[in-house]
Amino acid sequence: MTHIVVLGSANMDLVAYAGRLPGPGETVTGRDFRTAPGGKGANQAVAAVRAGAEVSMIGAVGSDPYGSALRASLESAGVDTDLLRTVEGPSGTAHVTVDDDGRNTIVVVPGANGAVESLLPGDDTLIATADALLLQLELPLSAVVEGAQAARRHGVRTVLTPAPAVPLPPELLGATDLLVPNQHEAAALTGIADPHGAAEALLRQVPQTVITLGAAGSLHAARGAEPVMVPAPEVDAVDTTAAGDTFTGVLAVALAEGRPVRDALAWASSAAALSVQRLGAAPAMPYRKEIDAL
């Protein structure tokens, strides 16, 4: 079975649903509120395990009730949490507002995630057993760089989601095999709004990139190959929270299984399309049989 290791964040999502997103200084009345497990790392872990991989999570939760709930949620999904630390203090939280069109705004408070500044004994050994290491930027950058470099030493594919978008140091880019930004992150990293132009610029820094384009699908670019565009299934979105994490987690599984790029993108796009038709982050992620059916 494909083995995916995720070095990333675990947050409790505090989600308010309203008719529209508030503007600066504005208060709007919501119609619903939910708490749900999230965090880009935990989301990608759940997406990958539901897609059929064996998944291990490296990260941290707090000593508060949210931390216990986050750990239990991952374990219930089938994610190995032996190297998920518990640190004193609050867990990470994400404060999300979702409008009637499924659009969202998110404020992340790192909490325990901020304590993961480097790998601990055992983390390197676990990474060495993986078919792919998934990374994001909701942990301190020092840990992300160290994780990517460990994967490179062991010949493990690194898949980096550059979110939240920040300037990426050369040592991280040099250890990244596949960069998966959305179109806004790609523009922020390159200063180029056009996805094709942004992809071309990114290939000067990494060997391969996939830029997600929301309802328009995804764009794959690799050095020495023609770009590949794959459309997304047309669906009515109710909540786009974690659609990108669903895509990336499922894409990593597909590539680790040896699927051709176009098939892998279509499979990941189908998973993301299923997730946006449901409320929440991890709870909305589809299982392998559902992805296959779509």
Backbone bond lengths (Angstrom), bond angles and torsions (degrees), N, CA, C in turn:
res aa  C-N    CA-C-N  psi(-1)  N-CA   C-N-CA  omega(-1)  CA-C   N-CA-C  phi
1 M - - - 1.468 - - 1.528 110.13 -
2 T 1.305 115.96 142.31 1.469 121.62 177.07 1.526 110.02 -60.60
3 H 1.344 116.50 134.94 1.469 121.31 178.87 1.528 109.52 -113.96
4 I 1.314 115.52 120.21 1.464 123.14 177.92 1.518 108.97 -111.66
5 V 1.322 117.24 130.87 1.465 122.09 171.46 1.523 108.15 -108.79
6 V 1.317 116.17 134.39 1.462 122.42 178.28 1.526 108.63 -114.68
7 L 1.317 116.46 121.65 1.465 122.25 170.49 1.513 105.86 -105.27
8 G 1.340 116.85 104.39 1.462 117.64 -173.14 1.506 114.05 -172.11
9 S 1.312 113.72 -169.88 1.463 122.40 -170.93 1.524 112.60 -89.10
10 A 1.323 114.14 154.62 1.465 122.12 169.12 1.524 106.78 -130.67
11 N 1.323 116.75 122.13 1.467 122.47 -179.35 1.519 110.33 -128.33
12 M 1.309 115.55 153.85 1.456 119.31 166.63 1.519 107.31 -92.48
13 D 1.328 116.23 122.77 1.462 121.48 179.22 1.523 110.02 -84.66
14 L 1.318 116.19 127.41 1.468 123.19 176.19 1.521 105.89 -110.18
15 V 1.322 116.87 103.72 1.461 121.65 -164.66 1.525 111.27 -113.42
16 A 1.327 115.87 122.98 1.468 122.39 174.68 1.520 108.83 -107.74
17 Y 1.330 116.58 135.40 1.466 122.33 178.68 1.526 108.58 -109.44
18 A 1.337 115.79 129.29 1.459 121.53 -178.59 1.525 109.39 -141.54
19 G 1.317 115.71 163.97 1.459 119.95 -179.90 1.507 112.47 -61.58
20 R 1.328 116.76 -36.39 1.456 121.09 177.91 1.514 109.29 -148.34
21 L 1.329 115.51 162.15 1.453 121.00 179.40 1.524 109.75 -77.97
22 P 1.325 119.02 137.89 1.471 119.79 178.98 1.522 111.66 -71.23
23 G 1.329 115.92 148.25 1.445 121.52 172.50 1.519 109.95 -85.71
24 P 1.336 118.08 175.79 1.466 121.11 178.52 1.525 111.68 -55.87
25 G 1.308 116.82 127.64 1.458 122.05 178.02 1.514 114.67 76.40
26 E 1.336 117.45 4.64 1.467 120.75 -175.17 1.524 111.18 -103.69
27 T 1.329 115.59 144.70 1.463 122.34 173.54 1.527 108.98 -111.13
28 V 1.329 116.81 131.30 1.460 121.10 174.39 1.523 108.32 -121.42
29 T 1.312 116.57 157.00 1.456 121.59 179.85 1.526 109.51 -90.40
30 G 1.319 116.26 128.12 1.450 121.36 178.96 1.514 111.91 -87.82
31 R 1.334 115.96 164.98 1.459 120.56 179.23 1.519 112.55 -114.60
32 D 1.359 117.00 -11.29 1.464 118.90 -179.48 1.519 108.74 -161.49
33 F 1.333 116.39 158.08 1.467 122.21 176.62 1.520 108.62 -144.63
34 R 1.327 115.82 136.85 1.456 120.64 179.11 1.526 109.96 -141.51
35 T 1.316 116.30 151.83 1.460 121.74 167.16 1.520 107.60 -110.79
36 A 1.330 116.02 140.45 1.466 119.96 -178.71 1.518 108.91 -153.63
37 P 1.326 118.05 146.85 1.466 120.81 177.42 1.524 110.57 -62.57
38 G 1.332 115.72 141.00 1.457 120.50 179.24 1.513 110.88 -158.37
39 G 1.321 116.04 -147.75 1.460 122.04 -170.89 1.512 108.01 96.17
40 K 1.331 117.47 135.52 1.465 120.07 -172.99 1.524 111.91 -60.32
41 G 1.320 116.97 -39.16 1.458 118.93 179.03 1.514 112.28 -66.22
42 A 1.323 116.57 -50.34 1.463 120.75 -179.74 1.522 110.89 -63.49
43 N 1.321 117.26 -38.14 1.468 120.35 177.64 1.525 111.05 -60.35
44 Q 1.325 117.01 -47.47 1.454 120.32 -179.36 1.527 111.16 -65.53
45 A 1.332 116.37 -34.10 1.462 119.76 177.48 1.523 111.02 -63.88
46 V 1.336 116.83 -45.79 1.463 120.23 179.98 1.528 110.39 -66.09
47 A 1.334 117.18 -41.37 1.461 120.19 178.60 1.519 110.73 -59.20
48 A 1.331 117.36 -42.82 1.460 121.26 -177.77 1.520 112.18 -69.73
49 V 1.328 117.25 -40.59 1.468 119.16 -178.99 1.524 110.66 -69.44
50 R 1.336 117.52 -36.77 1.465 119.58 176.96 1.526 111.86 -69.94
51 A 1.334 116.54 -23.73 1.459 120.31 176.99 1.523 112.33 -81.60
52 G 1.338 117.12 -2.72 1.451 120.13 172.59 1.505 116.70 112.11
53 A 1.337 118.83 7.68 1.459 121.32 -179.62 1.521 111.35 -94.35
54 E 1.314 115.14 159.90 1.459 121.53 164.87 1.523 106.43 -84.83
55 V 1.337 118.23 128.47 1.461 121.08 -171.01 1.521 110.57 -129.88
56 S 1.334 115.57 135.22 1.465 122.93 174.82 1.517 108.75 -121.07
57 M 1.326 116.36 143.34 1.470 121.98 -175.36 1.523 110.53 -117.78
58 I 1.332 116.06 128.91 1.466 122.85 171.91 1.526 107.16 -113.16
59 G 1.327 117.46 127.90 1.463 121.19 -178.98 1.510 109.25 171.44
60 A 1.333 116.90 -151.66 1.455 120.39 -177.70 1.518 111.02 -153.36
61 V 1.332 115.09 145.34 1.463 122.74 169.42 1.522 107.54 -123.91
62 G 1.322 116.22 164.71 1.450 120.67 -178.87 1.517 112.60 -86.11
63 S 1.323 114.76 177.71 1.465 121.38 179.84 1.525 111.73 -88.94
64 D 1.325 117.49 9.49 1.461 122.50 -178.50 1.537 110.46 -90.22
65 P 1.338 116.99 173.33 1.480 118.79 178.65 1.525 113.42 -58.05
66 Y 1.333 118.61 -31.51 1.457 120.01 176.54 1.529 110.72 -61.05
67 G 1.325 117.04 -38.99 1.458 120.49 -179.69 1.519 111.77 -61.86
68 S 1.330 116.38 -44.36 1.462 120.19 178.37 1.519 110.62 -63.04
69 A 1.343 116.30 -40.37 1.466 120.42 -178.95 1.529 111.06 -68.01
70 L 1.337 117.62 -38.45 1.457 120.74 179.59 1.525 111.06 -65.53
71 R 1.329 116.20 -44.15 1.460 119.75 178.66 1.530 110.55 -62.56
72 A 1.325 115.70 -45.68 1.465 119.57 -179.05 1.522 111.42 -62.42
73 S 1.327 116.41 -37.84 1.459 120.35 179.86 1.523 111.25 -64.42
74 L 1.325 117.35 -44.47 1.462 121.02 178.62 1.524 111.25 -63.47
75 E 1.326 116.22 -44.32 1.458 119.85 -179.75 1.523 110.92 -65.10
76 S 1.334 116.62 -37.87 1.462 120.45 178.17 1.530 110.94 -63.67
77 A 1.339 116.41 -33.42 1.468 120.79 179.42 1.520 112.08 -75.63
78 G 1.337 116.52 -14.73 1.460 120.06 -179.25 1.510 114.39 102.63
79 V 1.346 117.66 12.33 1.466 121.83 179.36 1.523 109.68 -86.64
80 D 1.329 116.82 133.58 1.466 122.23 176.06 1.525 108.98 -73.41
81 T 1.339 117.32 122.15 1.471 121.99 -177.18 1.528 112.67 -114.10
82 D 1.331 117.64 20.26 1.461 119.60 -177.13 1.527 112.05 -58.34
83 L 1.335 117.93 -31.27 1.467 121.15 -179.11 1.529 112.41 -107.41
84 L 1.336 116.46 20.75 1.460 121.56 171.45 1.521 107.55 -89.05
85 R 1.317 116.69 111.76 1.464 121.49 -173.93 1.524 111.00 -75.85
86 T 1.345 115.95 154.60 1.464 122.13 166.15 1.516 107.18 -113.47
87 V 1.335 117.44 121.28 1.459 121.79 -179.51 1.529 109.12 -116.72
88 E 1.310 115.65 152.72 1.458 120.70 -178.01 1.531 110.21 -65.91
89 G 1.338 116.16 133.51 1.456 120.45 178.25 1.516 112.28 116.28
90 P 1.333 116.63 -171.98 1.467 120.36 -175.35 1.523 113.11 -76.44
91 S 1.313 115.25 152.10 1.463 121.76 172.24 1.521 109.79 -76.69
92 G 1.309 115.94 165.69 1.457 120.40 173.91 1.520 110.66 -67.13
93 T 1.326 116.05 148.65 1.464 121.66 176.50 1.519 109.61 -134.18
94 A 1.324 114.99 150.91 1.464 121.91 174.18 1.517 107.45 -124.84
95 H 1.312 116.73 126.54 1.456 122.97 -176.10 1.533 107.15 -105.28
96 V 1.319 115.54 107.55 1.460 122.95 -166.57 1.523 110.29 -116.31
97 T 1.327 116.40 136.32 1.466 121.78 169.94 1.528 107.91 -119.22
98 V 1.335 116.84 131.99 1.461 122.68 -178.39 1.523 108.91 -121.96
99 D 1.348 117.09 132.30 1.466 119.53 179.99 1.528 111.18 -98.46
100 D 1.311 116.46 -178.87 1.469 121.18 -175.09 1.521 113.16 -68.10
101 D 1.344 117.80 -15.53 1.459 121.27 176.87 1.525 112.30 -93.46
102 G 1.347 116.47 4.11 1.446 120.69 -179.49 1.517 114.87 83.44
103 R 1.329 117.43 1.36 1.465 120.65 177.73 1.522 109.28 -76.51
104 N 1.351 116.31 157.50 1.459 118.07 -177.53 1.517 111.91 -142.59
105 T 1.310 114.36 159.97 1.463 122.73 165.59 1.522 106.70 -124.10
106 I 1.344 116.61 145.48 1.461 120.52 -173.58 1.526 109.87 -138.44
107 V 1.328 116.32 132.66 1.462 122.88 169.83 1.524 107.05 -117.90
108 V 1.344 116.71 121.60 1.460 121.73 -178.41 1.530 109.38 -103.74
109 V 1.341 116.22 129.98 1.466 122.93 173.26 1.528 106.51 -109.11
110 P 1.341 119.58 112.47 1.473 121.12 -167.52 1.520 115.70 -60.37
111 G 1.348 118.35 -39.89 1.460 119.67 -177.86 1.519 111.45 54.64
112 A 1.339 116.53 -129.27 1.468 121.67 -175.63 1.517 112.68 -61.05
113 N 1.330 117.98 -26.78 1.466 119.79 179.90 1.529 111.94 -57.64
114 G 1.324 115.87 -31.01 1.461 120.09 -178.88 1.512 114.05 -67.78
115 A 1.348 116.70 -13.22 1.462 120.23 179.77 1.525 112.61 -82.73
116 V 1.334 117.17 -10.64 1.471 120.54 -177.84 1.527 108.06 -88.53
117 E 1.326 115.40 83.20 1.463 120.99 -176.35 1.524 112.99 -97.61
118 S 1.332 117.11 -14.67 1.462 121.20 179.77 1.518 108.76 -159.54
119 L 1.323 116.53 167.96 1.453 121.02 176.11 1.518 110.05 -74.39
120 L 1.321 115.64 149.82 1.458 122.02 174.44 1.525 109.27 -104.21
121 P 1.353 116.93 163.49 1.467 119.25 175.46 1.537 109.99 -53.69
122 G 1.280 116.35 131.56 1.459 121.53 -177.27 1.510 112.76 103.96
123 D 1.341 118.14 -31.81 1.464 121.01 -179.88 1.527 110.85 -63.73
124 D 1.339 115.96 -45.16 1.459 120.45 -179.33 1.531 110.38 -62.81
125 T 1.331 116.11 -40.94 1.461 120.63 179.83 1.518 111.18 -63.26
126 L 1.341 116.63 -41.05 1.457 120.51 178.96 1.527 111.10 -65.79
127 I 1.322 117.03 -43.82 1.468 120.96 179.46 1.525 110.47 -58.40
128 A 1.325 116.56 -37.53 1.465 120.36 -178.23 1.522 112.63 -63.54
129 T 1.333 117.74 -21.31 1.473 121.14 -178.43 1.526 112.37 -88.22
130 A 1.341 118.22 -4.77 1.464 121.86 -170.56 1.517 112.58 -85.54
131 D 1.342 114.64 155.15 1.460 121.29 167.71 1.527 110.23 -85.94
132 A 1.335 116.52 -24.38 1.465 121.06 176.93 1.518 108.73 -156.85
133 L 1.333 115.80 147.41 1.460 123.20 174.01 1.515 108.04 -112.95
134 L 1.341 116.92 123.38 1.461 121.52 177.69 1.519 109.50 -98.16
135 L 1.334 115.39 131.28 1.465 123.09 -177.63 1.516 109.70 -129.31
136 Q 1.332 116.45 149.65 1.458 123.32 172.61 1.525 106.91 -138.84
137 L 1.320 118.17 -169.15 1.470 120.48 -175.28 1.524 112.70 -120.93
138 E 1.348 117.40 29.46 1.463 120.41 175.03 1.528 111.79 -96.07
139 L 1.336 117.41 3.95 1.460 123.43 169.01 1.525 108.12 -106.95
140 P 1.335 118.35 163.64 1.465 119.25 174.20 1.530 110.92 -54.27
141 L 1.320 115.88 139.93 1.459 121.51 -174.77 1.527 111.97 -59.83
142 S 1.330 116.92 -30.90 1.468 120.01 -179.53 1.521 111.43 -60.25
143 A 1.330 117.22 -39.43 1.469 120.97 179.82 1.528 110.75 -71.51
144 V 1.326 116.63 -38.00 1.465 120.75 179.40 1.530 109.75 -63.03
145 V 1.329 116.85 -45.36 1.467 120.79 178.78 1.526 110.21 -61.99
146 E 1.325 116.64 -45.40 1.463 120.12 -178.31 1.527 110.96 -63.01
147 G 1.334 116.40 -39.87 1.460 120.20 178.07 1.515 111.91 -64.20
148 A 1.338 116.93 -44.52 1.466 121.01 179.63 1.517 110.71 -62.97
149 Q 1.313 117.55 -40.97 1.457 120.53 -179.38 1.527 111.29 -68.78
150 A 1.332 117.07 -34.75 1.464 120.30 175.66 1.523 110.17 -63.80
151 A 1.330 116.12 -44.22 1.466 119.99 178.23 1.520 110.94 -60.91
152 R 1.327 117.27 -42.02 1.459 121.05 -179.84 1.533 110.39 -62.46
153 R 1.334 117.64 -41.42 1.468 120.67 179.19 1.525 111.40 -60.32
154 H 1.334 115.48 -35.79 1.462 120.36 -174.81 1.529 112.76 -95.29
155 G 1.331 117.73 5.40 1.454 120.32 178.90 1.516 113.92 70.32
156 V 1.330 116.76 29.24 1.462 122.41 -179.04 1.527 109.49 -98.61
157 R 1.338 117.30 133.77 1.463 121.07 179.50 1.539 110.05 -63.59
158 T 1.325 116.94 131.81 1.463 121.70 176.26 1.520 109.49 -105.87
159 V 1.327 114.96 131.03 1.465 122.22 178.47 1.518 107.09 -120.81
160 L 1.317 117.16 113.83 1.467 122.37 -174.15 1.517 110.80 -111.56
161 T 1.318 115.83 125.39 1.462 122.67 169.22 1.527 107.75 -97.33
162 P 1.337 119.77 110.86 1.467 121.16 -174.33 1.528 112.24 -83.39
163 A 1.324 115.24 65.18 1.464 120.77 -178.07 1.523 108.94 -137.68
164 P 1.343 116.24 133.82 1.474 127.66 -4.60 1.537 110.53 -62.87
165 A 1.330 115.61 145.48 1.461 120.90 -175.07 1.524 110.99 -68.71
166 V 1.316 116.24 121.75 1.470 123.91 174.95 1.525 106.65 -138.85
167 P 1.331 117.88 160.11 1.459 118.93 175.07 1.527 110.82 -56.71
168 L 1.326 117.02 132.70 1.461 121.33 -175.64 1.529 109.75 -97.68
169 P 1.336 117.35 127.12 1.468 119.36 -178.66 1.522 111.49 -69.45
170 P 1.318 117.83 151.74 1.469 121.63 -178.36 1.526 112.98 -56.23
171 E 1.343 116.93 -35.26 1.461 118.68 -177.55 1.532 111.77 -68.84
172 L 1.339 117.51 -26.33 1.466 120.07 175.34 1.526 110.43 -78.79
173 L 1.309 116.91 -46.23 1.467 120.57 178.12 1.527 110.85 -59.67
174 G 1.331 116.73 -37.70 1.454 120.90 -178.72 1.516 113.52 -68.27
175 A 1.347 116.76 -17.34 1.465 120.99 179.77 1.521 111.53 -110.38
176 T 1.330 117.57 12.91 1.462 122.26 -179.27 1.520 110.42 -103.04
177 D 1.327 115.96 126.96 1.466 120.94 177.71 1.521 111.92 -89.82
178 L 1.327 116.92 -40.47 1.460 121.82 -177.22 1.523 108.98 -136.71
179 L 1.325 116.76 122.01 1.459 123.13 178.26 1.523 108.08 -103.46
180 V 1.347 117.40 128.34 1.467 121.05 -175.66 1.531 109.83 -124.66
181 P 1.343 117.86 78.89 1.466 121.13 174.58 1.523 110.31 -89.57
182 N 1.334 116.50 159.48 1.461 117.86 164.43 1.528 107.81 -83.61
183 Q 1.324 117.00 176.73 1.467 119.24 -173.55 1.526 112.15 -64.27
184 H 1.334 117.98 -30.89 1.471 120.53 179.28 1.526 110.54 -72.53
185 E 1.340 116.68 -41.47 1.460 120.52 177.44 1.525 111.11 -66.15
186 A 1.336 116.69 -38.99 1.466 119.95 177.71 1.524 110.52 -62.01
187 A 1.334 116.38 -40.60 1.468 120.15 178.14 1.522 111.11 -66.06
188 A 1.340 116.41 -40.38 1.463 120.15 179.81 1.528 111.32 -65.11
189 L 1.330 117.02 -35.86 1.465 120.97 -178.18 1.523 112.55 -75.54
190 T 1.334 116.55 -30.07 1.472 120.03 -173.11 1.519 114.39 -112.68
191 G 1.354 117.11 -19.15 1.454 119.97 -172.39 1.511 113.25 75.80
192 I 1.329 117.72 13.18 1.467 123.20 -177.66 1.525 108.96 -118.32
193 A 1.324 116.97 119.80 1.466 120.76 -176.13 1.523 112.31 -75.48
194 D 1.331 117.64 -34.69 1.461 121.19 -178.61 1.528 109.96 -69.72
195 P 1.342 119.29 123.62 1.475 120.74 -176.93 1.524 113.40 -58.40
196 H 1.342 118.08 -38.19 1.460 119.65 179.81 1.529 110.66 -65.74
197 G 1.321 116.49 -42.13 1.457 119.80 177.17 1.513 111.80 -65.99
198 A 1.346 116.23 -40.11 1.463 120.36 177.93 1.519 110.82 -63.67
199 A 1.331 116.85 -41.97 1.465 120.60 179.07 1.524 110.77 -60.97
200 E 1.333 116.25 -43.24 1.465 120.26 179.32 1.525 110.73 -60.68
201 A 1.339 115.93 -40.66 1.469 119.53 179.11 1.526 111.24 -68.05
202 L 1.328 117.28 -39.10 1.466 120.77 -179.16 1.519 111.76 -65.87
203 L 1.337 116.83 -31.24 1.466 119.86 179.97 1.521 112.73 -68.37
204 R 1.312 117.26 -11.51 1.460 119.20 173.21 1.530 110.58 -79.33
205 Q 1.356 116.50 -9.66 1.466 120.70 -177.54 1.530 113.08 -117.07
206 V 1.338 117.07 -30.21 1.467 121.72 179.81 1.528 108.50 -134.39
207 P 1.338 118.17 154.98 1.469 119.27 -176.27 1.518 114.64 -74.86
208 Q 1.338 117.88 -18.07 1.457 119.76 -173.87 1.528 109.45 -156.10
209 T 1.332 116.78 141.73 1.456 120.48 177.26 1.522 110.30 -143.48
210 V 1.315 115.44 149.38 1.460 122.80 169.48 1.525 106.62 -125.03
211 I 1.321 117.17 121.31 1.460 121.82 178.00 1.525 107.21 -103.63
212 T 1.330 116.33 120.93 1.464 119.66 177.91 1.522 109.12 -84.86
213 L 1.343 115.15 140.30 1.467 121.92 -171.47 1.529 111.97 -121.26
214 G 1.330 117.61 25.75 1.458 120.59 -179.76 1.515 111.11 63.26
215 A 1.329 115.54 -132.27 1.462 120.71 -177.51 1.526 112.81 -65.23
216 A 1.345 117.21 -16.36 1.471 120.47 179.99 1.519 112.91 -81.86
217 G 1.335 118.46 -9.68 1.451 120.80 176.96 1.515 112.92 107.50
218 S 1.332 116.78 -137.37 1.465 120.95 -175.81 1.521 110.29 -149.60
219 L 1.328 114.71 155.76 1.462 123.10 -178.62 1.520 108.85 -124.59
220 H 1.336 116.95 122.74 1.460 122.02 176.50 1.522 108.91 -105.63
221 A 1.324 115.47 135.22 1.459 120.83 175.87 1.520 108.72 -138.04
222 A 1.334 115.65 138.09 1.458 121.63 178.35 1.512 109.06 -141.71
223 R 1.309 116.26 151.08 1.461 120.49 179.20 1.530 109.99 -61.36
224 G 1.305 116.08 130.21 1.451 121.11 177.03 1.514 115.04 78.76
225 A 1.346 117.65 12.56 1.470 120.83 -179.11 1.523 109.38 -134.01
226 E 1.331 115.61 156.38 1.455 120.58 176.38 1.539 109.71 -74.59
227 P 1.342 118.18 142.82 1.466 120.47 176.97 1.532 111.28 -60.76
228 V 1.318 115.93 149.22 1.466 122.17 178.76 1.529 108.38 -123.47
229 M 1.342 116.34 122.63 1.461 122.02 175.21 1.522 108.53 -106.96
230 V 1.332 116.53 130.55 1.461 121.10 177.63 1.520 107.95 -125.86
231 P 1.332 118.57 121.67 1.466 120.63 -179.94 1.522 111.23 -71.19
232 A 1.322 115.00 158.48 1.469 120.56 175.85 1.525 109.45 -95.05
233 P 1.334 118.63 149.24 1.464 120.41 174.01 1.525 110.74 -58.58
234 E 1.318 117.20 144.17 1.465 121.25 178.40 1.526 109.33 -82.66
235 V 1.332 115.62 119.71 1.467 121.46 -179.36 1.523 108.82 -140.16
236 D 1.310 116.53 164.87 1.460 122.07 173.48 1.528 108.29 -94.52
237 A 1.335 116.38 108.53 1.462 121.27 -176.55 1.522 111.00 -78.85
238 V 1.329 116.06 137.47 1.463 121.34 173.57 1.522 111.38 -113.65
239 D 1.335 118.00 -21.19 1.463 121.23 -179.67 1.527 108.01 -162.30
240 T 1.329 116.83 112.29 1.464 120.51 -177.46 1.524 113.25 -90.53
241 T 1.342 117.38 3.84 1.462 120.47 178.43 1.525 110.25 -55.75
242 A 1.317 116.31 127.03 1.475 124.23 175.19 1.517 113.96 70.47
243 A 1.327 118.62 13.26 1.465 119.29 175.07 1.530 110.57 -60.88
244 G 1.325 116.52 -41.01 1.463 120.32 178.57 1.513 112.52 -65.10
245 D 1.337 117.24 -38.33 1.465 120.56 177.93 1.522 110.70 -67.15
246 T 1.334 116.37 -38.69 1.464 119.59 175.83 1.519 109.80 -60.08
247 F 1.329 116.36 -48.50 1.469 121.75 179.68 1.523 110.69 -55.61
248 T 1.330 117.07 -49.71 1.460 120.77 -174.11 1.523 111.94 -67.64
249 G 1.340 116.84 -43.44 1.458 119.24 179.41 1.514 112.09 -61.63
250 V 1.323 117.05 -42.22 1.461 121.40 -179.62 1.531 110.43 -72.62
251 L 1.335 117.39 -38.55 1.462 120.58 177.37 1.529 111.01 -59.58
252 A 1.322 116.80 -42.80 1.464 120.52 -179.75 1.526 111.18 -60.89
253 V 1.328 116.61 -39.58 1.461 120.40 178.02 1.524 110.24 -65.59
254 A 1.331 116.16 -46.07 1.466 120.63 -178.30 1.526 111.43 -60.02
255 L 1.329 117.04 -44.95 1.464 120.28 -179.39 1.525 111.17 -68.16
256 A 1.344 116.47 -39.17 1.463 119.62 178.40 1.517 111.38 -64.85
257 E 1.326 117.23 -27.95 1.459 121.48 177.32 1.528 112.43 -80.29
258 G 1.337 116.08 -4.69 1.453 120.08 176.82 1.517 115.18 87.14
259 R 1.336 117.88 17.63 1.460 119.78 178.91 1.532 110.05 -70.12
260 P 1.332 117.61 145.67 1.471 119.98 172.95 1.527 110.69 -58.95
261 V 1.323 116.01 153.30 1.465 120.92 -173.79 1.526 111.82 -55.35
262 R 1.317 117.87 -47.86 1.463 119.81 -176.87 1.533 111.24 -61.71
263 D 1.325 116.73 -42.13 1.465 120.03 178.41 1.527 111.14 -66.18
264 A 1.330 116.41 -39.73 1.463 120.53 179.56 1.531 111.05 -63.21
265 L 1.334 116.30 -42.81 1.462 120.16 178.84 1.525 110.99 -64.61
266 A 1.324 117.38 -42.04 1.462 120.65 -179.70 1.526 110.74 -64.53
267 W 1.334 116.54 -39.92 1.470 120.85 179.63 1.536 110.26 -65.08
268 A 1.341 116.26 -44.73 1.457 120.74 179.30 1.528 111.54 -65.98
269 S 1.336 117.16 -38.62 1.460 121.03 178.11 1.526 111.04 -64.60
270 S 1.329 116.82 -37.83 1.460 120.47 177.71 1.528 110.77 -63.75
271 A 1.330 116.42 -40.51 1.464 120.34 178.35 1.523 111.06 -63.45
272 A 1.338 116.61 -44.75 1.459 120.36 178.94 1.524 111.35 -63.45
273 A 1.339 116.85 -39.22 1.462 121.04 179.50 1.521 111.33 -63.81
274 L 1.318 117.18 -36.98 1.467 120.17 176.33 1.526 110.36 -67.04
275 S 1.337 117.38 -40.38 1.472 120.45 -175.31 1.522 112.80 -66.11
276 V 1.341 118.03 -35.23 1.465 120.07 -176.03 1.532 112.33 -75.24
277 Q 1.317 116.81 -9.08 1.462 120.20 177.18 1.527 112.10 -88.76
278 R 1.350 115.92 3.35 1.457 121.61 -177.58 1.523 109.15 -129.67
279 L 1.306 117.12 158.84 1.456 121.91 -179.59 1.522 110.78 -84.66
280 G 1.341 115.34 145.19 1.451 120.63 174.28 1.509 113.29 95.72
281 A 1.343 114.87 -179.13 1.463 121.70 -179.14 1.527 109.20 -99.93
282 A 1.337 117.03 -95.15 1.466 119.70 -179.23 1.530 113.19 -55.70
283 P 1.336 119.54 -40.84 1.470 118.19 -179.47 1.530 113.94 -61.64
284 A 1.329 117.94 -20.43 1.461 121.04 -176.96 1.523 113.25 -89.50
285 M 1.323 117.76 -5.81 1.459 120.20 -172.21 1.525 111.77 -76.07
286 P 1.339 117.25 138.32 1.463 120.77 -174.18 1.528 112.72 -83.49
287 Y 1.325 114.35 161.31 1.462 122.01 174.32 1.528 109.67 -92.09
288 R 1.328 115.12 162.52 1.466 121.51 -174.69 1.530 112.26 -53.83
289 K 1.318 117.63 -43.28 1.468 120.13 -177.75 1.521 111.11 -64.79
290 E 1.341 117.69 -32.27 1.462 120.28 177.42 1.528 110.71 -70.66
291 I 1.326 116.61 -39.46 1.464 120.59 179.32 1.528 109.14 -64.28
292 D 1.329 115.34 -46.80 1.472 119.79 179.11 1.522 111.41 -57.78
293 A 1.337 116.35 -39.67 1.461 120.46 -177.44 1.517 111.19 -65.24
294 L 1.357 116.99 -39.99 1.460 119.49 179.67 1.523 111.01 -73.84
